[in-house]
Amino acid sequence: MERRAVILIDEHAGRITATSLGLKTLGLLGVLLQAKMAGMLSLVAPLLDQLHKDARFWISPSLREKVLQLAGE
C-alpha cells in the first residue's frame, strides 16, 4: 500500500478487502475506459463484443450504452 501498487483482481472478496483497506477499485469496464482516454485503444465496443462472445462477459444494455457514451462511441 505504501508503494501505491496497482493490482488487477476480479473477485468479489478481493474487492471487498481492498475497499476495506481504503484502496480504490476499478473494474474491467473502468480499465477499458481509461485505456481509451489514454489513447491506448481506438474503440471499446469491439472489445465488449469480443468479451461477450469469448468469455461470456455480460453487462446490461443500459450499462453498455453508458460505457460507450463515456468512451465517445
PDB file of N, CA, C and O in Angstrom, chain B, residues numbered from 101:
ATOM      1  N   MET B 101       0.822  -1.186   0.000  1.00  0.00           N
ATOM      2  CA  MET B 101       0.000   0.000   0.000  1.00  0.00           C
ATOM      3  C   MET B 101       0.871   1.257   0.000  1.00  0.00           C
ATOM      4  O   MET B 101       0.485   2.283  -0.560  1.00  0.00           O
ATOM      5  N   GLU B 102       2.041   1.174   0.626  1.00  0.00           N
ATOM      6  CA  GLU B 102       2.921   2.329   0.665  1.00  0.00           C
ATOM      7  C   GLU B 102       3.485   2.652  -0.712  1.00  0.00           C
ATOM      8  O   GLU B 102       3.826   3.803  -0.987  1.00  0.00           O
ATOM      9  N   ARG B 103       3.585   1.668  -1.564  1.00  0.00           N
ATOM     10  CA  ARG B 103       4.150   1.865  -2.895  1.00  0.00           C
ATOM     11  C   ARG B 103       3.098   2.264  -3.919  1.00  0.00           C
ATOM     12  O   ARG B 103       3.426   2.519  -5.078  1.00  0.00           O
ATOM     13  N   ARG B 104       1.870   2.320  -3.513  1.00  0.00           N
ATOM     14  CA  ARG B 104       0.753   2.675  -4.397  1.00  0.00           C
ATOM     15  C   ARG B 104       0.694   1.731  -5.594  1.00  0.00           C
ATOM     16  O   ARG B 104       0.515   2.159  -6.734  1.00  0.00           O
ATOM     17  N   ALA B 105       0.842   0.473  -5.320  1.00  0.00           N
ATOM     18  CA  ALA B 105       0.795  -0.550  -6.359  1.00  0.00           C
ATOM     19  C   ALA B 105      -0.610  -0.667  -6.936  1.00  0.00           C
ATOM     20  O   ALA B 105      -1.604  -0.371  -6.273  1.00  0.00           O
ATOM     21  N   VAL B 106      -0.663  -1.093  -8.155  1.00  0.00           N
ATOM     22  CA  VAL B 106      -1.936  -1.348  -8.815  1.00  0.00           C
ATOM     23  C   VAL B 106      -2.040  -2.846  -9.030  1.00  0.00           C
ATOM     24  O   VAL B 106      -1.123  -3.473  -9.561  1.00  0.00           O
ATOM     25  N   ILE B 107      -3.148  -3.407  -8.620  1.00  0.00           N
ATOM     26  CA  ILE B 107      -3.377  -4.823  -8.861  1.00  0.00           C
ATOM     27  C   ILE B 107      -4.676  -4.976  -9.628  1.00  0.00           C
ATOM     28  O   ILE B 107      -5.596  -4.169  -9.498  1.00  0.00           O
ATOM     29  N   LEU B 108      -4.729  -6.007 -10.411  1.00  0.00           N
ATOM     30  CA  LEU B 108      -5.937  -6.299 -11.170  1.00  0.00           C
ATOM     31  C   LEU B 108      -6.533  -7.563 -10.583  1.00  0.00           C
ATOM     32  O   LEU B 108      -5.906  -8.623 -10.582  1.00  0.00           O
ATOM     33  N   ILE B 109      -7.750  -7.436 -10.084  1.00  0.00           N
ATOM     34  CA  ILE B 109      -8.410  -8.572  -9.459  1.00  0.00           C
ATOM     35  C   ILE B 109      -9.899  -8.505  -9.790  1.00  0.00           C
ATOM     36  O   ILE B 109     -10.523  -7.446  -9.721  1.00  0.00           O
ATOM     37  N   ASP B 110     -10.433  -9.628 -10.140  1.00  0.00           N
ATOM     38  CA  ASP B 110     -11.858  -9.668 -10.461  1.00  0.00           C
ATOM     39  C   ASP B 110     -12.505 -10.722  -9.569  1.00  0.00           C
ATOM     40  O   ASP B 110     -12.945 -11.773 -10.033  1.00  0.00           O
ATOM     41  N   GLU B 111     -12.547 -10.420  -8.318  1.00  0.00           N
ATOM     42  CA  GLU B 111     -13.072 -11.344  -7.328  1.00  0.00           C
ATOM     43  C   GLU B 111     -13.783 -10.516  -6.267  1.00  0.00           C
ATOM     44  O   GLU B 111     -13.230  -9.557  -5.729  1.00  0.00           O
ATOM     45  N   HIS B 112     -14.996 -10.898  -5.982  1.00  0.00           N
ATOM     46  CA  HIS B 112     -15.817 -10.117  -5.053  1.00  0.00           C
ATOM     47  C   HIS B 112     -15.126  -9.952  -3.693  1.00  0.00           C
ATOM     48  O   HIS B 112     -15.064  -8.842  -3.163  1.00  0.00           O
ATOM     49  N   ALA B 113     -14.616 -11.028  -3.138  1.00  0.00           N
ATOM     50  CA  ALA B 113     -13.979 -10.950  -1.817  1.00  0.00           C
ATOM     51  C   ALA B 113     -12.749 -10.040  -1.862  1.00  0.00           C
ATOM     52  O   ALA B 113     -12.484  -9.297  -0.917  1.00  0.00           O
ATOM     53  N   GLY B 114     -12.010 -10.106  -2.956  1.00  0.00           N
ATOM     54  CA  GLY B 114     -10.834  -9.255  -3.097  1.00  0.00           C
ATOM     55  C   GLY B 114     -11.190  -7.786  -3.164  1.00  0.00           C
ATOM     56  O   GLY B 114     -10.503  -6.941  -2.591  1.00  0.00           O
ATOM     57  N   ARG B 115     -12.272  -7.488  -3.870  1.00  0.00           N
ATOM     58  CA  ARG B 115     -12.721  -6.098  -3.963  1.00  0.00           C
ATOM     59  C   ARG B 115     -13.169  -5.574  -2.597  1.00  0.00           C
ATOM     60  O   ARG B 115     -12.867  -4.438  -2.231  1.00  0.00           O
ATOM     61  N   ILE B 116     -13.882  -6.402  -1.856  1.00  0.00           N
ATOM     62  CA  ILE B 116     -14.341  -6.002  -0.520  1.00  0.00           C
ATOM     63  C   ILE B 116     -13.143  -5.743   0.386  1.00  0.00           C
ATOM     64  O   ILE B 116     -13.116  -4.755   1.120  1.00  0.00           O
ATOM     65  N   THR B 117     -12.151  -6.633   0.335  1.00  0.00           N
ATOM     66  CA  THR B 117     -10.950  -6.466   1.152  1.00  0.00           C
ATOM     67  C   THR B 117     -10.205  -5.193   0.763  1.00  0.00           C
ATOM     68  O   THR B 117      -9.792  -4.424   1.631  1.00  0.00           O
ATOM     69  N   ALA B 118     -10.033  -4.972  -0.529  1.00  0.00           N
ATOM     70  CA  ALA B 118      -9.334  -3.773  -0.998  1.00  0.00           C
ATOM     71  C   ALA B 118     -10.056  -2.509  -0.527  1.00  0.00           C
ATOM     72  O   ALA B 118      -9.423  -1.567  -0.051  1.00  0.00           O
ATOM     73  N   THR B 119     -11.359  -2.499  -0.662  1.00  0.00           N
ATOM     74  CA  THR B 119     -12.145  -1.341  -0.236  1.00  0.00           C
ATOM     75  C   THR B 119     -12.015  -1.119   1.268  1.00  0.00           C
ATOM     76  O   THR B 119     -11.898   0.017   1.727  1.00  0.00           O
ATOM     77  N   SER B 120     -12.035  -2.206   2.028  1.00  0.00           N
ATOM     78  CA  SER B 120     -11.923  -2.070   3.484  1.00  0.00           C
ATOM     79  C   SER B 120     -10.551  -1.542   3.899  1.00  0.00           C
ATOM     80  O   SER B 120     -10.408  -0.975   4.982  1.00  0.00           O
ATOM     81  N   LEU B 121      -9.545  -1.725   3.049  1.00  0.00           N
ATOM     82  CA  LEU B 121      -8.205  -1.208   3.319  1.00  0.00           C
ATOM     83  C   LEU B 121      -8.025   0.221   2.797  1.00  0.00           C
ATOM     84  O   LEU B 121      -6.947   0.805   2.904  1.00  0.00           O
ATOM     85  N   GLY B 122      -9.088   0.762   2.238  1.00  0.00           N
ATOM     86  CA  GLY B 122      -9.034   2.126   1.741  1.00  0.00           C
ATOM     87  C   GLY B 122      -8.462   2.248   0.339  1.00  0.00           C
ATOM     88  O   GLY B 122      -8.120   3.344  -0.104  1.00  0.00           O
ATOM     89  N   LEU B 123      -8.359   1.122  -0.362  1.00  0.00           N
ATOM     90  CA  LEU B 123      -7.839   1.145  -1.725  1.00  0.00           C
ATOM     91  C   LEU B 123      -8.970   1.409  -2.704  1.00  0.00           C
ATOM     92  O   LEU B 123     -10.110   1.003  -2.479  1.00  0.00           O
ATOM     93  N   LYS B 124      -8.647   2.086  -3.782  1.00  0.00           N
ATOM     94  CA  LYS B 124      -9.642   2.329  -4.825  1.00  0.00           C
ATOM     95  C   LYS B 124      -9.704   1.099  -5.720  1.00  0.00           C
ATOM     96  O   LYS B 124      -8.682   0.483  -6.019  1.00  0.00           O
ATOM     97  N   THR B 125     -10.894   0.755  -6.135  1.00  0.00           N
ATOM     98  CA  THR B 125     -11.065  -0.375  -7.040  1.00  0.00           C
ATOM     99  C   THR B 125     -11.575   0.129  -8.388  1.00  0.00           C
ATOM    100  O   THR B 125     -12.244   1.159  -8.474  1.00  0.00           O
ATOM    101  N   LEU B 126     -11.249  -0.609  -9.418  1.00  0.00           N
ATOM    102  CA  LEU B 126     -11.657  -0.262 -10.767  1.00  0.00           C
ATOM    103  C   LEU B 126     -11.901  -1.558 -11.508  1.00  0.00           C
ATOM    104  O   LEU B 126     -11.019  -2.413 -11.586  1.00  0.00           O
ATOM    105  N   GLY B 127     -13.091  -1.705 -12.050  1.00  0.00           N
ATOM    106  CA  GLY B 127     -13.434  -2.918 -12.773  1.00  0.00           C
ATOM    107  C   GLY B 127     -12.932  -2.883 -14.210  1.00  0.00           C
ATOM    108  O   GLY B 127     -12.325  -1.909 -14.655  1.00  0.00           O
ATOM    109  N   LEU B 128     -13.196  -3.951 -14.909  1.00  0.00           N
ATOM    110  CA  LEU B 128     -12.742  -4.095 -16.285  1.00  0.00           C
ATOM    111  C   LEU B 128     -13.256  -2.967 -17.176  1.00  0.00           C
ATOM    112  O   LEU B 128     -12.512  -2.452 -18.010  1.00  0.00           O
ATOM    113  N   LEU B 129     -14.504  -2.585 -17.009  1.00  0.00           N
ATOM    114  CA  LEU B 129     -15.050  -1.506 -17.836  1.00  0.00           C
ATOM    115  C   LEU B 129     -14.322  -0.193 -17.577  1.00  0.00           C
ATOM    116  O   LEU B 129     -14.079   0.580 -18.503  1.00  0.00           O
ATOM    117  N   GLY B 130     -13.981   0.053 -16.343  1.00  0.00           N
ATOM    118  CA  GLY B 130     -13.209   1.245 -15.999  1.00  0.00           C
ATOM    119  C   GLY B 130     -11.815   1.208 -16.594  1.00  0.00           C
ATOM    120  O   GLY B 130     -11.299   2.231 -17.043  1.00  0.00           O
ATOM    121  N   VAL B 131     -11.200   0.027 -16.598  1.00  0.00           N
ATOM    122  CA  VAL B 131      -9.878  -0.123 -17.203  1.00  0.00           C
ATOM    123  C   VAL B 131      -9.958   0.159 -18.698  1.00  0.00           C
ATOM    124  O   VAL B 131      -9.107   0.862 -19.242  1.00  0.00           O
ATOM    125  N   LEU B 132     -10.969  -0.379 -19.362  1.00  0.00           N
ATOM    126  CA  LEU B 132     -11.134  -0.133 -20.793  1.00  0.00           C
ATOM    127  C   LEU B 132     -11.352   1.351 -21.083  1.00  0.00           C
ATOM    128  O   LEU B 132     -10.787   1.890 -22.035  1.00  0.00           O
ATOM    129  N   LEU B 133     -12.165   2.005 -20.268  1.00  0.00           N
ATOM    130  CA  LEU B 133     -12.396   3.436 -20.461  1.00  0.00           C
ATOM    131  C   LEU B 133     -11.114   4.247 -20.262  1.00  0.00           C
ATOM    132  O   LEU B 133     -10.834   5.165 -21.032  1.00  0.00           O
ATOM    133  N   GLN B 134     -10.347   3.914 -19.246  1.00  0.00           N
ATOM    134  CA  GLN B 134      -9.093   4.629 -19.019  1.00  0.00           C
ATOM    135  C   GLN B 134      -8.118   4.408 -20.168  1.00  0.00           C
ATOM    136  O   GLN B 134      -7.417   5.332 -20.581  1.00  0.00           O
ATOM    137  N   ALA B 135      -8.076   3.182 -20.683  1.00  0.00           N
ATOM    138  CA  ALA B 135      -7.199   2.889 -21.815  1.00  0.00           C
ATOM    139  C   ALA B 135      -7.618   3.685 -23.047  1.00  0.00           C
ATOM    140  O   ALA B 135      -6.766   4.178 -23.786  1.00  0.00           O
ATOM    141  N   LYS B 136      -8.908   3.810 -23.268  1.00  0.00           N
ATOM    142  CA  LYS B 136      -9.403   4.594 -24.405  1.00  0.00           C
ATOM    143  C   LYS B 136      -9.024   6.060 -24.230  1.00  0.00           C
ATOM    144  O   LYS B 136      -8.555   6.692 -25.176  1.00  0.00           O
ATOM    145  N   MET B 137      -9.220   6.601 -23.044  1.00  0.00           N
ATOM    146  CA  MET B 137      -8.912   8.004 -22.785  1.00  0.00           C
ATOM    147  C   MET B 137      -7.410   8.289 -22.885  1.00  0.00           C
ATOM    148  O   MET B 137      -7.004   9.406 -23.208  1.00  0.00           O
ATOM    149  N   ALA B 138      -6.600   7.282 -22.610  1.00  0.00           N
ATOM    150  CA  ALA B 138      -5.144   7.441 -22.690  1.00  0.00           C
ATOM    151  C   ALA B 138      -4.621   7.224 -24.113  1.00  0.00           C
ATOM    152  O   ALA B 138      -3.421   7.335 -24.366  1.00  0.00           O
ATOM    153  N   GLY B 139      -5.532   6.915 -25.031  1.00  0.00           N
ATOM    154  CA  GLY B 139      -5.124   6.699 -26.408  1.00  0.00           C
ATOM    155  C   GLY B 139      -4.556   5.318 -26.688  1.00  0.00           C
ATOM    156  O   GLY B 139      -3.948   5.094 -27.735  1.00  0.00           O
ATOM    157  N   MET B 140      -4.750   4.399 -25.764  1.00  0.00           N
ATOM    158  CA  MET B 140      -4.232   3.041 -25.928  1.00  0.00           C
ATOM    159  C   MET B 140      -5.195   2.146 -26.709  1.00  0.00           C
ATOM    160  O   MET B 140      -4.808   1.093 -27.215  1.00  0.00           O
ATOM    161  N   LEU B 141      -6.438   2.576 -26.798  1.00  0.00           N
ATOM    162  CA  LEU B 141      -7.457   1.860 -27.556  1.00  0.00           C
ATOM    163  C   LEU B 141      -8.144   2.838 -28.490  1.00  0.00           C
ATOM    164  O   LEU B 141      -8.366   3.997 -28.139  1.00  0.00           O
ATOM    165  N   SER B 142      -8.474   2.369 -29.672  1.00  0.00           N
ATOM    166  CA  SER B 142      -9.218   3.245 -30.571  1.00  0.00           C
ATOM    167  C   SER B 142     -10.719   3.096 -30.349  1.00  0.00           C
ATOM    168  O   SER B 142     -11.464   4.069 -30.468  1.00  0.00           O
ATOM    169  N   LEU B 143     -11.167   1.883 -30.028  1.00  0.00           N
ATOM    170  CA  LEU B 143     -12.583   1.619 -29.800  1.00  0.00           C
ATOM    171  C   LEU B 143     -12.769   0.640 -28.653  1.00  0.00           C
ATOM    172  O   LEU B 143     -11.980  -0.288 -28.474  1.00  0.00           O
ATOM    173  N   VAL B 144     -13.815   0.858 -27.887  1.00  0.00           N
ATOM    174  CA  VAL B 144     -14.167  -0.038 -26.781  1.00  0.00           C
ATOM    175  C   VAL B 144     -15.217  -1.060 -27.226  1.00  0.00           C
ATOM    176  O   VAL B 144     -15.185  -2.210 -26.789  1.00  0.00           O
ATOM    177  N   ALA B 145     -16.137  -0.649 -28.083  1.00  0.00           N
ATOM    178  CA  ALA B 145     -17.259  -1.512 -28.479  1.00  0.00           C
ATOM    179  C   ALA B 145     -16.824  -2.885 -29.000  1.00  0.00           C
ATOM    180  O   ALA B 145     -17.395  -3.892 -28.582  1.00  0.00           O
ATOM    181  N   PRO B 146     -15.830  -2.961 -29.900  1.00  0.00           N
ATOM    182  CA  PRO B 146     -15.437  -4.290 -30.379  1.00  0.00           C
ATOM    183  C   PRO B 146     -14.873  -5.187 -29.273  1.00  0.00           C
ATOM    184  O   PRO B 146     -15.024  -6.408 -29.315  1.00  0.00           O
ATOM    185  N   LEU B 147     -14.229  -4.573 -28.298  1.00  0.00           N
ATOM    186  CA  LEU B 147     -13.717  -5.361 -27.176  1.00  0.00           C
ATOM    187  C   LEU B 147     -14.848  -5.895 -26.312  1.00  0.00           C
ATOM    188  O   LEU B 147     -14.789  -7.028 -25.836  1.00  0.00           O
ATOM    189  N   LEU B 148     -15.878  -5.081 -26.109  1.00  0.00           N
ATOM    190  CA  LEU B 148     -17.042  -5.553 -25.360  1.00  0.00           C
ATOM    191  C   LEU B 148     -17.715  -6.708 -26.097  1.00  0.00           C
ATOM    192  O   LEU B 148     -18.135  -7.687 -25.480  1.00  0.00           O
ATOM    193  N   ASP B 149     -17.814  -6.587 -27.416  1.00  0.00           N
ATOM    194  CA  ASP B 149     -18.392  -7.667 -28.225  1.00  0.00           C
ATOM    195  C   ASP B 149     -17.571  -8.944 -28.096  1.00  0.00           C
ATOM    196  O   ASP B 149     -18.120 -10.034 -27.938  1.00  0.00           O
ATOM    197  N   GLN B 150     -16.256  -8.798 -28.165  1.00  0.00           N
ATOM    198  CA  GLN B 150     -15.361  -9.962 -28.082  1.00  0.00           C
ATOM    199  C   GLN B 150     -15.428 -10.606 -26.702  1.00  0.00           C
ATOM    200  O   GLN B 150     -15.448 -11.831 -26.588  1.00  0.00           O
ATOM    201  N   LEU B 151     -15.462  -9.793 -25.666  1.00  0.00           N
ATOM    202  CA  LEU B 151     -15.580 -10.324 -24.306  1.00  0.00           C
ATOM    203  C   LEU B 151     -16.889 -11.083 -24.132  1.00  0.00           C
ATOM    204  O   LEU B 151     -16.926 -12.142 -23.505  1.00  0.00           O
ATOM    205  N   HIS B 152     -17.952 -10.538 -24.688  1.00  0.00           N
ATOM    206  CA  HIS B 152     -19.253 -11.198 -24.593  1.00  0.00           C
ATOM    207  C   HIS B 152     -19.226 -12.546 -25.311  1.00  0.00           C
ATOM    208  O   HIS B 152     -19.729 -13.547 -24.800  1.00  0.00           O
ATOM    209  N   LYS B 153     -18.641 -12.554 -26.479  1.00  0.00           N
ATOM    210  CA  LYS B 153     -18.607 -13.765 -27.304  1.00  0.00           C
ATOM    211  C   LYS B 153     -17.686 -14.834 -26.710  1.00  0.00           C
ATOM    212  O   LYS B 153     -18.089 -15.986 -26.550  1.00  0.00           O
ATOM    213  N   ASP B 154     -16.462 -14.453 -26.387  1.00  0.00           N
ATOM    214  CA  ASP B 154     -15.450 -15.429 -25.979  1.00  0.00           C
ATOM    215  C   ASP B 154     -15.472 -15.780 -24.498  1.00  0.00           C
ATOM    216  O   ASP B 154     -15.218 -16.924 -24.124  1.00  0.00           O
ATOM    217  N   ALA B 155     -15.773 -14.798 -23.655  1.00  0.00           N
ATOM    218  CA  ALA B 155     -15.710 -15.025 -22.210  1.00  0.00           C
ATOM    219  C   ALA B 155     -17.073 -14.999 -21.549  1.00  0.00           C
ATOM    220  O   ALA B 155     -17.184 -15.110 -20.328  1.00  0.00           O
ATOM    221  N   ARG B 156     -18.111 -14.850 -22.359  1.00  0.00           N
ATOM    222  CA  ARG B 156     -19.474 -14.752 -21.835  1.00  0.00           C
ATOM    223  C   ARG B 156     -19.605 -13.635 -20.806  1.00  0.00           C
ATOM    224  O   ARG B 156     -20.345 -13.743 -19.829  1.00  0.00           O
ATOM    225  N   PHE B 157     -18.866 -12.565 -21.057  1.00  0.00           N
ATOM    226  CA  PHE B 157     -18.900 -11.371 -20.201  1.00  0.00           C
ATOM    227  C   PHE B 157     -20.195 -10.637 -20.501  1.00  0.00           C
ATOM    228  O   PHE B 157     -20.432 -10.222 -21.635  1.00  0.00           O
ATOM    229  N   TRP B 158     -21.030 -10.479 -19.487  1.00  0.00           N
ATOM    230  CA  TRP B 158     -22.334  -9.868 -19.704  1.00  0.00           C
ATOM    231  C   TRP B 158     -22.420  -8.560 -18.945  1.00  0.00           C
ATOM    232  O   TRP B 158     -22.039  -8.473 -17.778  1.00  0.00           O
ATOM    233  N   ILE B 159     -22.928  -7.544 -19.626  1.00  0.00           N
ATOM    234  CA  ILE B 159     -23.309  -6.294 -18.969  1.00  0.00           C
ATOM    235  C   ILE B 159     -24.688  -5.921 -19.497  1.00  0.00           C
ATOM    236  O   ILE B 159     -25.063  -6.287 -20.611  1.00  0.00           O
ATOM    237  N   SER B 160     -25.416  -5.205 -18.700  1.00  0.00           N
ATOM    238  CA  SER B 160     -26.766  -4.819 -19.117  1.00  0.00           C
ATOM    239  C   SER B 160     -26.668  -3.871 -20.313  1.00  0.00           C
ATOM    240  O   SER B 160     -25.677  -3.158 -20.472  1.00  0.00           O
ATOM    241  N   PRO B 161     -27.697  -3.870 -21.144  1.00  0.00           N
ATOM    242  CA  PRO B 161     -27.698  -2.944 -22.282  1.00  0.00           C
ATOM    243  C   PRO B 161     -27.538  -1.477 -21.860  1.00  0.00           C
ATOM    244  O   PRO B 161     -26.874  -0.702 -22.548  1.00  0.00           O
ATOM    245  N   SER B 162     -28.143  -1.104 -20.741  1.00  0.00           N
ATOM    246  CA  SER B 162     -28.034   0.293 -20.299  1.00  0.00           C
ATOM    247  C   SER B 162     -26.614   0.626 -19.839  1.00  0.00           C
ATOM    248  O   SER B 162     -26.132   1.731 -20.085  1.00  0.00           O
ATOM    249  N   LEU B 163     -25.943  -0.311 -19.176  1.00  0.00           N
ATOM    250  CA  LEU B 163     -24.560  -0.075 -18.752  1.00  0.00           C
ATOM    251  C   LEU B 163     -23.640  -0.027 -19.967  1.00  0.00           C
ATOM    252  O   LEU B 163     -22.734   0.804 -20.029  1.00  0.00           O
ATOM    253  N   ARG B 164     -23.872  -0.919 -20.937  1.00  0.00           N
ATOM    254  CA  ARG B 164     -23.070  -0.894 -22.161  1.00  0.00           C
ATOM    255  C   ARG B 164     -23.217   0.458 -22.864  1.00  0.00           C
ATOM    256  O   ARG B 164     -22.234   1.039 -23.322  1.00  0.00           O
ATOM    257  N   GLU B 165     -24.444   0.945 -22.941  1.00  0.00           N
ATOM    258  CA  GLU B 165     -24.701   2.233 -23.568  1.00  0.00           C
ATOM    259  C   GLU B 165     -23.962   3.348 -22.844  1.00  0.00           C
ATOM    260  O   GLU B 165     -23.380   4.227 -23.480  1.00  0.00           O
ATOM    261  N   LYS B 166     -23.983   3.316 -21.514  1.00  0.00           N
ATOM    262  CA  LYS B 166     -23.306   4.331 -20.714  1.00  0.00           C
ATOM    263  C   LYS B 166     -21.795   4.282 -20.921  1.00  0.00           C
ATOM    264  O   LYS B 166     -21.151   5.322 -21.057  1.00  0.00           O
ATOM    265  N   VAL B 167     -21.232   3.083 -20.947  1.00  0.00           N
ATOM    266  CA  VAL B 167     -19.787   2.927 -21.160  1.00  0.00           C
ATOM    267  C   VAL B 167     -19.391   3.459 -22.520  1.00  0.00           C
ATOM    268  O   VAL B 167     -18.401   4.179 -22.649  1.00  0.00           O
ATOM    269  N   LEU B 168     -20.166   3.103 -23.540  1.00  0.00           N
ATOM    270  CA  LEU B 168     -19.855   3.572 -24.882  1.00  0.00           C
ATOM    271  C   LEU B 168     -20.032   5.094 -24.993  1.00  0.00           C
ATOM    272  O   LEU B 168     -19.283   5.754 -25.713  1.00  0.00           O
ATOM    273  N   GLN B 169     -21.003   5.638 -24.293  1.00  0.00           N
ATOM    274  CA  GLN B 169     -21.193   7.088 -24.271  1.00  0.00           C
ATOM    275  C   GLN B 169     -19.978   7.758 -23.649  1.00  0.00           C
ATOM    276  O   GLN B 169     -19.465   8.739 -24.188  1.00  0.00           O
ATOM    277  N   LEU B 170     -19.515   7.238 -22.523  1.00  0.00           N
ATOM    278  CA  LEU B 170     -18.339   7.796 -21.863  1.00  0.00           C
ATOM    279  C   LEU B 170     -17.088   7.661 -22.740  1.00  0.00           C
ATOM    280  O   LEU B 170     -16.184   8.494 -22.682  1.00  0.00           O
ATOM    281  N   ALA B 171     -17.054   6.608 -23.547  1.00  0.00           N
ATOM    282  CA  ALA B 171     -15.921   6.382 -24.448  1.00  0.00           C
ATOM    283  C   ALA B 171     -16.029   7.224 -25.718  1.00  0.00           C
ATOM    284  O   ALA B 171     -15.107   7.249 -26.534  1.00  0.00           O
ATOM    285  N   GLY B 172     -17.146   7.904 -25.880  1.00  0.00           N
ATOM    286  CA  GLY B 172     -17.340   8.720 -27.073  1.00  0.00           C
ATOM    287  C   GLY B 172     -17.648   7.905 -28.311  1.00  0.00           C
ATOM    288  O   GLY B 172     -17.304   8.293 -29.428  1.00  0.00           O
ATOM    289  N   GLU B 173     -18.300   6.771 -28.103  1.00  0.00           N
ATOM    290  CA  GLU B 173     -18.629   5.895 -29.222  1.00  0.00           C
ATOM    291  C   GLU B 173     -20.125   5.797 -29.409  1.00  0.00           C
ATOM    292  O   GLU B 173     -20.591   5.098 -30.309  1.00  0.00           O
TER     293      GLU B 173
END
